[in-house]
Amino acid sequence: MNLVIDVGNTLLKLAIFQKNKLEFKKTCLKKDFLELLGEAFEAFPSITKCIVSSVGQFTDHQLLKLKQRVPVLELSHELSLPFTNKYSTPKTLGVDRIALVSAAAKVYPKRNVLIIDTGSCITYDFLSEDNAYLGGAISPGVEMRYKAMHTFTAKLPLLEASSPKMMVGNTTAASMHAGVVHGVLFEIDGFISAYKEKYDDLTIILTGGDAHFLRDSLKNDIFANSNFLLEGLNYILELNNNEC
């Protein structure tokens, strides 16, 4: 069995795969990782290898404890990947984006695929039909936009994300919700429209923490998959089986 660990900016996801089948998934605060790890090995003692993708802080102590239990593969651009990487600065390409594009290469071969990950940042990644990763875009995520308005102004409050009830906000809070949420929706639909003008038969994947919050309000047809990054990590682990 494969252990897949995705360390984000705020939370950590732990998943267990039996070949390509997801058997277990749980999200926790990074400080609770070792406790969750113990629970995972107690429930699934047949785990034989592990991959770690970290865009956030994963301490040396946590990594050491993990390696004491199972061989660990740390994701980087130097591993064998299932796509041709045409990013001009491959060393700076986030491991989360590498995992997402790997999942697209496996699930949608010979297709033009736009992967939209709505997490702390919103990332747009494009895989062409000839299996070449060309790059994409990065913009602030939903929570970051709320925090930015509060942090960089004197009087705007810090709000929790909420779907606006109307386009025209008639209070400060309603105006902020309308600005953030509709701004994100217009941005995503705009990117999709621009890609569709250039690439035929575009497949669009929406994933990340805010995917289900945004999905039903988008105008374009999309596939929502909250496990897409985890599936990509599992695929990379299988491709690099001899590296563990």
C-alpha positions as CSV (number, residue, x, y, z in Angstrom):
1,M,0.0,0.0,0.0
2,N,1.1,3.6,-0.7
3,L,1.1,6.4,1.8
4,V,0.7,9.8,0.2
5,I,1.3,13.0,2.2
6,D,0.5,16.5,1.0
7,V,1.8,19.3,3.2
8,G,0.0,22.5,2.4
9,N,0.4,26.1,3.7
10,T,-2.1,25.5,6.5
11,L,-3.2,21.9,6.6
12,L,-1.8,18.4,5.9
13,K,-3.5,15.7,4.0
14,L,-2.7,12.0,4.5
15,A,-4.0,9.4,2.1
16,I,-3.5,5.7,1.6
17,F,-3.8,4.0,-1.8
18,Q,-4.1,0.3,-2.7
19,K,-2.6,0.6,-6.2
20,N,-4.9,3.2,-7.8
21,K,-7.7,3.0,-5.3
22,L,-8.0,5.5,-2.5
23,E,-8.6,3.6,0.7
24,F,-8.3,6.4,3.3
25,K,-7.9,10.2,3.5
26,K,-7.8,12.6,6.4
27,T,-6.8,16.2,6.8
28,C,-5.2,17.6,10.0
29,L,-3.3,20.5,11.3
30,K,0.5,20.0,10.7
31,K,1.1,19.8,14.5
32,D,-1.1,16.7,14.7
33,F,0.7,14.8,11.9
34,L,2.5,12.3,14.1
35,E,-0.6,11.3,15.9
36,L,-2.5,10.8,12.6
37,L,0.5,8.9,11.2
38,G,0.4,6.4,14.1
39,E,-3.4,5.9,13.5
40,A,-2.7,5.3,9.8
41,F,-0.1,2.6,10.4
42,E,-2.2,0.9,13.0
43,A,-5.2,0.7,10.6
44,F,-3.0,-0.1,7.5
45,P,0.1,-2.0,8.6
46,S,0.8,-3.1,5.0
47,I,2.0,0.3,3.9
48,T,5.3,-0.2,2.0
49,K,6.3,3.1,0.6
50,C,5.5,6.8,0.9
51,I,5.7,10.1,-1.1
52,V,5.8,13.5,0.5
53,S,4.9,16.8,-1.3
54,S,5.5,19.9,0.8
55,V,4.7,23.5,-0.1
56,G,4.4,24.3,3.6
57,Q,6.7,23.7,6.5
58,F,7.3,20.0,7.3
59,T,9.8,19.7,10.1
60,D,13.0,17.6,10.1
61,H,11.6,15.8,13.2
62,Q,8.4,14.9,11.4
63,L,10.2,13.7,8.3
64,L,12.6,11.6,10.5
65,K,9.8,9.9,12.3
66,L,8.1,9.2,9.0
67,K,11.3,7.7,7.5
68,Q,11.7,5.4,10.6
69,R,8.4,3.8,9.6
70,V,8.6,3.5,5.8
71,P,10.8,4.4,2.8
72,V,10.1,8.0,1.8
73,L,10.2,9.7,-1.6
74,E,10.3,13.5,-1.5
75,L,8.7,15.1,-4.5
76,S,10.9,17.3,-6.7
77,H,11.3,18.2,-10.3
78,E,14.2,15.8,-10.6
79,L,12.0,12.7,-10.3
80,S,10.7,10.8,-13.3
81,L,7.5,12.6,-14.3
82,P,4.7,11.5,-16.7
83,F,4.9,14.7,-18.8
84,T,7.4,16.9,-20.7
85,N,8.2,19.9,-18.5
86,K,8.6,23.0,-20.7
87,Y,8.5,25.4,-17.7
88,S,11.4,27.9,-18.1
89,T,12.4,27.7,-14.5
90,P,11.7,24.0,-13.5
91,K,13.4,24.3,-10.2
92,T,10.9,26.9,-9.1
93,L,7.8,24.9,-10.1
94,G,5.8,24.1,-7.0
95,V,5.5,20.4,-6.2
96,D,1.7,20.8,-5.8
97,R,1.6,21.9,-9.5
98,I,3.8,19.0,-10.5
99,A,1.4,16.5,-8.8
100,L,-1.7,18.1,-10.4
101,V,-0.2,18.0,-13.9
102,S,0.9,14.4,-13.3
103,A,-2.7,13.4,-12.5
104,A,-3.9,15.1,-15.7
105,A,-1.3,13.2,-17.7
106,K,-2.6,9.9,-16.3
107,V,-6.3,10.5,-16.4
108,Y,-6.6,12.6,-19.6
109,P,-3.9,11.5,-22.0
110,K,-3.7,13.2,-25.4
111,R,-6.1,16.0,-24.2
112,N,-5.7,19.7,-23.7
113,V,-6.2,20.0,-19.9
114,L,-6.5,23.1,-17.7
115,I,-6.2,22.3,-14.0
116,I,-7.5,25.0,-11.6
117,D,-6.5,24.5,-8.0
118,T,-8.4,26.8,-5.6
119,G,-6.3,26.8,-2.4
120,S,-4.4,29.4,-0.6
121,C,-3.5,30.7,-4.1
122,I,-5.4,29.9,-7.2
123,T,-3.2,28.1,-9.7
124,Y,-3.9,27.5,-13.4
125,D,-1.8,24.8,-15.1
126,F,-2.0,23.8,-18.7
127,L,-1.1,20.4,-20.2
128,S,-1.2,20.2,-23.9
129,E,-2.5,17.3,-26.0
130,D,1.1,16.3,-26.8
131,N,1.7,15.8,-23.1
132,A,3.8,19.0,-22.7
133,Y,3.4,21.2,-19.6
134,L,3.5,24.8,-20.8
135,G,2.9,26.7,-17.5
136,G,0.0,28.7,-16.3
137,A,-0.8,31.4,-13.8
138,I,-1.0,32.1,-10.0
139,S,-3.3,34.5,-8.3
140,P,-4.5,35.1,-4.7
141,G,-7.1,32.6,-3.3
142,V,-10.4,33.4,-1.7
143,E,-9.2,33.5,1.9
144,M,-6.1,35.5,0.9
145,R,-8.3,38.2,-0.7
146,Y,-10.4,38.6,2.4
147,K,-7.2,38.8,4.6
148,A,-5.6,41.3,2.2
149,M,-8.5,43.7,2.3
150,H,-8.5,43.6,6.1
151,T,-4.7,43.8,6.5
152,F,-4.1,46.7,4.0
153,T,-7.0,48.9,5.0
154,A,-7.8,50.7,8.2
155,K,-11.5,49.8,8.6
156,L,-12.5,46.8,6.5
157,P,-13.3,43.8,8.7
158,L,-11.9,40.3,8.4
159,L,-14.7,38.1,7.1
160,E,-15.2,34.4,6.6
161,A,-15.9,33.4,2.9
162,S,-19.6,33.5,2.1
163,S,-21.6,33.2,-1.2
164,P,-23.0,36.7,-2.0
165,K,-26.7,36.9,-2.2
166,M,-26.6,39.7,-4.8
167,M,-24.2,41.3,-7.2
168,V,-24.7,44.8,-5.7
169,G,-23.7,44.7,-2.1
170,N,-25.7,47.1,0.0
171,T,-23.5,46.9,3.1
172,T,-19.7,46.9,3.5
173,A,-19.7,43.2,4.3
174,A,-22.0,42.4,1.4
175,S,-19.8,44.5,-0.9
176,M,-16.7,42.6,0.2
177,H,-18.3,39.2,-0.3
178,A,-19.5,40.3,-3.8
179,G,-16.1,41.6,-4.6
180,V,-14.1,38.6,-3.5
181,V,-16.4,35.8,-4.7
182,H,-17.6,37.3,-7.9
183,G,-14.1,38.5,-8.6
184,V,-12.8,35.0,-8.3
185,L,-15.6,33.6,-10.4
186,F,-15.1,36.2,-13.2
187,E,-11.4,35.5,-13.1
188,I,-11.8,31.7,-13.4
189,D,-14.4,32.0,-16.2
190,G,-12.2,34.5,-17.9
191,F,-9.2,32.2,-17.9
192,I,-11.3,29.3,-19.1
193,S,-12.7,31.4,-22.0
194,A,-9.3,32.5,-23.0
195,Y,-7.9,29.0,-23.1
196,K,-10.9,27.7,-25.0
197,E,-10.3,30.3,-27.7
198,K,-6.9,28.9,-28.3
199,Y,-7.2,25.2,-27.6
200,D,-9.9,22.9,-28.9
201,D,-11.6,20.2,-26.8
202,L,-10.4,21.7,-23.5
203,T,-10.9,19.6,-20.4
204,I,-11.2,21.6,-17.2
205,I,-10.4,20.2,-13.8
206,L,-11.4,22.1,-10.6
207,T,-9.8,21.0,-7.4
208,G,-8.5,22.5,-4.1
209,G,-10.2,23.5,-0.8
210,D,-12.6,26.0,-2.4
211,A,-13.6,23.9,-5.4
212,H,-17.0,22.9,-4.1
213,F,-17.7,26.4,-2.8
214,L,-17.1,27.8,-6.3
215,R,-18.1,25.0,-8.6
216,D,-21.9,25.6,-8.9
217,S,-21.4,29.3,-9.6
218,L,-19.1,28.9,-12.6
219,K,-20.5,29.2,-16.1
220,N,-18.2,26.6,-17.8
221,D,-18.5,22.9,-17.7
222,I,-15.9,21.5,-15.4
223,F,-14.9,18.3,-13.6
224,A,-14.5,18.8,-9.8
225,N,-12.1,16.4,-8.1
226,S,-11.0,17.1,-4.6
227,N,-8.5,14.2,-4.7
228,F,-6.8,15.1,-7.9
229,L,-3.5,16.2,-6.3
230,L,-3.4,13.0,-4.1
231,E,-4.0,10.9,-7.2
232,G,-1.1,12.6,-9.0
233,L,1.2,12.0,-6.1
234,N,0.3,8.3,-6.0
235,Y,1.0,8.0,-9.7
236,I,4.4,9.7,-9.3
237,L,5.3,7.3,-6.5
238,E,4.4,4.3,-8.7
239,L,6.6,5.7,-11.6
240,N,9.5,6.1,-9.2
241,N,9.1,2.9,-7.4
242,N,12.8,2.0,-7.5
243,E,13.7,5.3,-5.8
244,C,12.3,4.4,-2.4
